[in-house]
């Protein structure tokens, strides 16, 4: 991910890529040679010259690196998840508030063109269903599927529901190692919204889909294809309701003669074809240069980690966690 961030930073006009630090100096030099700047042999040397950085390192190192950046006044984009547990995520969020530092979390699905298009609809969900499954990549088996994959969808769901989580039901199965590889979780929010999330890294195919149901619309988003549709009530819905009411009163016997056209309107979401990582880094640069709140703030990252922890704990205790 660090190389990808370096590539995109090198393409943003208002950004000068100072360089790269990696524990492997040879890797840092290779990335810098390709995209600009220089390879640094220490974090401190890089921070002497940088005003903003991406932290794309193992999750266990996020707290120490973010602390070094924040306390030196350097803005940071921390790849997801924000930290390995709630305590460390809370420390980063507290430091960001204390120092007035810009901290953005790399929940890149927020910048998926289909998700951004859905966000413009301003719908109020009552039920959400998410499926994120794929074959095993052996990339992050040091953590469970909740922190590895489901964390993306937890962030999206929390943002859409816009309400505290009231209770969590979850079941998970560990197949490869000690951490769960498959998980299904049901979140109930204080505003009555319900979300059902499924994640698996042992599937035979890749599928990443989100479905959102509200009183006014149904939205289906395919993360992978960056495509979505919105279904709304059609202009003939009022006539249908009137006919059903008349049938209940015994005034008509059936609805077979009723015109079914116009019951619903189906539209494709208006997708802007922008690379999610470019959109994410553009947003980060804007937050740094204007002092505005990041689209995915440290508090958002903390909320996602906290909810993930509740899901993992519900798996551990074998049921519900209020």
C-alpha positions in Angstrom: 0.0 0.0 0.0 2.9 2.4 0.7 4.1 2.1 -2.9 0.6 2.8 -4.1 0.3 5.9 -1.9 3.7 7.2 -3.2 2.5 6.8 -6.8 -0.7 8.8 -6.2 1.1 11.5 -4.2 3.5 12.0 -7.1 0.5 12.7 -9.3 -1.2 15.3 -7.2 -0.2 18.8 -8.4 -0.2 20.6 -5.0 1.9 17.8 -3.4 5.7 17.4 -3.4 6.7 13.8 -2.6 9.6 14.3 -0.1 10.4 10.6 0.1 9.8 7.2 1.7 10.8 5.5 4.9 10.7 1.7 5.0 12.3 -0.7 7.4 14.0 -2.1 4.3 16.0 0.9 3.0 16.5 -0.8 -0.3 12.7 -0.9 -0.8 12.4 2.7 0.2 15.1 3.7 -2.3 13.4 1.7 -5.0 10.0 3.4 -4.4 11.6 6.9 -4.2 13.5 6.2 -7.5 10.2 5.4 -9.2 8.0 8.2 -7.8 10.3 10.9 -6.5 12.0 12.1 -3.3 14.5 10.0 -1.5 14.6 6.9 0.7 15.1 7.6 4.4 16.8 5.4 6.9 14.7 6.7 9.8 11.2 8.0 10.5 12.7 11.0 12.3 14.7 12.0 9.2 11.6 11.9 7.0 9.5 13.8 9.5 12.1 16.6 9.5 11.1 17.4 6.0 7.4 16.3 5.7 4.2 18.1 6.6 2.0 15.1 6.0 2.6 11.3 5.7 0.8 8.1 5.0 1.4 5.3 7.6 1.1 2.1 5.7 2.8 -0.3 8.1 1.7 -3.3 10.2 -1.2 -2.4 12.4 0.8 -3.1 15.5 3.1 -0.2 14.7 0.3 2.4 14.0 0.2 3.8 17.5 4.0 4.5 17.8 4.3 6.0 14.4 1.1 8.1 14.7 2.3 9.4 18.0 5.7 10.4 16.5 3.9 12.2 13.7 1.2 13.9 15.8 3.5 15.2 18.5 5.8 16.7 15.8 2.9 18.4 14.1 2.9 16.2 11.0 -0.5 15.2 9.6 -1.0 11.5 9.0 -3.2 9.2 7.0 -3.2 5.9 8.9 -4.2 2.8 6.9 -7.1 0.8 8.2 -7.7 -0.4 10.9 -6.6 2.7 12.9 -5.0 0.4 15.5 -4.8 -3.2 16.7 -7.3 -2.6 19.5 -9.6 -0.1 21.1 -7.2 1.2 23.7 -4.5 2.1 21.1 -7.1 3.6 18.7 -8.4 5.7 21.6 -4.9 6.9 22.2 -4.4 8.1 18.6 -7.8 9.8 18.6 -7.0 11.5 21.9 -3.6 12.7 20.7 -5.1 14.1 17.5 -7.6 16.1 19.5 -5.0 17.3 22.0 -2.6 18.5 19.3 -5.2 19.6 16.8 -3.6 17.4 14.3 -5.1 16.1 11.1 -5.5 12.4 11.2 -7.4 10.5 8.5 -8.0 6.8 8.5 -7.6 4.8 5.3 -11.1 3.3 5.0 -10.8 3.4 1.2 -14.3 2.0 0.5 -15.7 5.4 1.6 -14.1 6.7 -1.6 -15.5 3.9 -3.9 -17.3 5.8 -6.7 -20.5 3.7 -6.1 -20.5 4.4 -2.3 -19.9 8.1 -2.9 -22.8 8.2 -5.4 -25.1 6.4 -2.9 -24.0 9.0 -0.2 -25.3 11.8 -2.4 -28.8 10.3 -2.1 -29.0 11.2 1.6 -31.2 8.1 2.4 -32.1 7.1 5.9 -31.6 3.3 6.1 -33.7 1.0 8.1 -32.0 -2.2 7.1 -28.7 -2.9 5.5 -27.1 -6.1 4.3 -23.4 -6.5 3.3 -21.5 -9.4 1.9 -17.7 -9.4 1.5 -16.2 -12.7 0.6 -13.1 -13.8 -1.2 -10.6 -16.7 -1.5 -7.8 -16.8 1.1 -4.9 -14.4 0.2 -2.7 -15.3 3.2 -2.1 -11.5 3.5 -3.5 -10.7 7.0 -4.0 -14.0 8.7 -2.4 -12.6 11.9 -5.8 -11.0 12.5 -9.3 -12.3 12.1 -11.6 -11.6 9.1 -13.4 -8.9 11.2 -10.4 -6.7 11.4 -9.0 -7.8 8.0 -12.1 -7.5 5.8 -15.3 -6.7 7.6 -13.8 -3.5 9.0 -14.4 -1.8 5.6 -18.1 -2.5 5.9 -18.3 -1.6 9.6 -17.1 1.9 8.7 -19.6 2.2 5.9 -22.5 0.9 8.0 -21.7 3.2 11.0 -21.6 6.2 8.7 -24.9 5.4 7.0 -26.8 4.5 10.2 -25.5 7.6 12.0 -26.5 6.2 15.4 -24.8 4.4 18.3 -24.8 0.6 18.2 -27.3 -0.8 20.7 -26.5 -4.5 20.5 -24.4 -7.0 18.5 -25.1 -10.7 17.6 -22.3 -12.6 15.9 -21.0 -16.0 15.0 -17.6 -16.8 13.6 -15.6 -19.8 12.7 -11.8 -20.2 12.8 -10.6 -22.7 10.1 -7.0 -21.8 9.2 -5.6 -20.6 12.6 -6.7 -19.2 15.9 -8.7 -16.2 14.4 -12.1 -16.2 12.8 -12.0 -16.7 9.0 -15.8 -16.5 8.6 -18.2 -14.2 10.4 -21.8 -13.1 10.3 -22.8 -10.2 12.5 -26.1 -8.4 13.2 -25.9 -4.9 14.5 -29.0 -3.1 16.0 -28.7 0.6 16.3 -30.4 2.9 18.8 -32.4 4.5 16.0 -33.9 1.2 15.1 -31.8 0.5 12.0 -30.5 -3.0 11.6 -27.4 -4.2 9.7 -26.4 -7.7 8.7 -22.8 -8.2 7.7 -21.1 -11.3 6.4 -17.4 -11.7 5.7 -15.4 -14.7 4.6 -11.8 -15.2 3.4 -12.4 -18.8 2.5 -14.8 -18.4 -0.3 -14.5 -19.8 -3.8 -15.3 -16.5 -5.4 -15.0 -12.7 -4.7 -18.2 -10.8 -3.9 -18.5 -7.4 -2.3 -22.0 -6.1 -2.2 -24.1 -3.7 -0.1 -27.9 -3.4 0.0 -29.6 -0.6 1.7 -33.4 -0.4 2.4 -35.2 2.7 3.5 -38.8 3.9 3.4 -38.2 5.9 0.3 -35.6 3.8 -1.7 -33.7 0.6 -2.1 -30.1 0.9 -3.1 -27.8 -1.9 -4.3 -24.0 -1.3 -4.6 -21.4 -3.6 -6.1 -18.1 -2.5 -4.5 -16.0 -4.6 -6.9 -17.7 -3.4 -10.1 -18.2 0.1 -8.8 -21.8 0.0 -9.9 -25.1 0.5 -8.2 -28.9 1.0 -8.7 -31.5 2.9 -6.8 -35.1 1.8 -6.8 -37.8 4.3 -5.7 -41.6 4.4 -5.6 -43.1 5.1 -8.9 -45.8 7.6 -9.8 -48.5 4.9 -9.8 -47.9 3.9 -6.2 -50.7 6.0 -4.9 -53.2 4.4 -7.2 -52.0 1.0 -6.1 -52.5 1.9 -2.4 -56.0 3.3 -3.2 -57.0 0.0 -5.0 -55.7 -2.1 -2.1 -57.7 -0.1 0.4 -60.8 -0.4 -1.8 -60.3 -4.2 -2.0 -60.1 -4.4 1.8 -63.4 -2.5 2.0 -65.0 -5.0 -0.3 -65.5 -2.5 -3.1 -63.5 -4.5 -5.6 -62.7 -8.2 -5.8 -59.2 -8.3 -7.2 -56.3 -6.2 -8.6 -55.9 -8.1 -11.9 -57.1 -5.2 -14.0 -54.9 -2.6 -12.4 -52.1 -1.1 -14.4 -48.9 -2.3 -12.8 -46.7 0.2 -14.8 -45.2 3.0 -12.7 -45.0 1.0 -9.5 -41.2 1.6 -9.1 -38.5 3.6 -10.8 -35.2 1.9 -11.3 -32.1 4.0 -12.1 -28.4 3.4 -12.2 -26.3 5.4 -9.8 -24.4 8.3 -11.4 -20.9 7.1 -11.0 -17.8 9.4 -11.3 -14.9 7.3 -12.5 -12.2 8.4 -10.0 -9.6 6.0 -8.6 -10.6 5.5 -4.9 -7.1 5.9 -3.7 -6.7 9.2 -5.6 -10.0 10.4 -4.1 -8.9 9.4 -0.6 -5.6 11.2 -0.9 -7.1 14.3 -2.5 -9.5 14.4 0.5 -6.6 14.0 2.9 -4.6 16.8 1.2 -7.7 19.1 1.3 -8.1 18.4 5.1 -4.4 19.2 5.7 -4.3 22.4 3.7 -7.6 23.8 4.9 -7.7 22.5 8.4 -11.1 20.9 7.8 -12.3 17.7 9.4 -11.2 14.6 7.4 -13.9 12.6 5.7 -12.8 9.6 7.7 -11.6 11.0 11.0 -9.7 9.4 13.9 -13.0 9.2 15.7 -14.5 7.3 12.8 -11.6 5.0 12.8 -11.9 4.5 16.6 -15.7 3.7 16.2 -14.9 1.1 13.6 -12.3 -0.6 15.7 -14.6 -0.5 18.8 -17.5 -2.0 16.8 -15.2 -4.7 15.4 -14.0 -5.5 18.9 -17.6 -5.9 20.1 -18.3 -8.3 17.1 -15.2 -10.4 18.0 -16.2 -10.5 21.7 -19.7 -11.6 20.7 -18.1 -14.4 18.7 -16.0 -15.4 21.8 -19.0 -15.5 24.2 -21.1 -17.3 21.6 -23.9 -15.0 21.0 -25.2 -11.6 21.8 -23.3 -8.6 23.2 -25.5 -5.7 24.3 
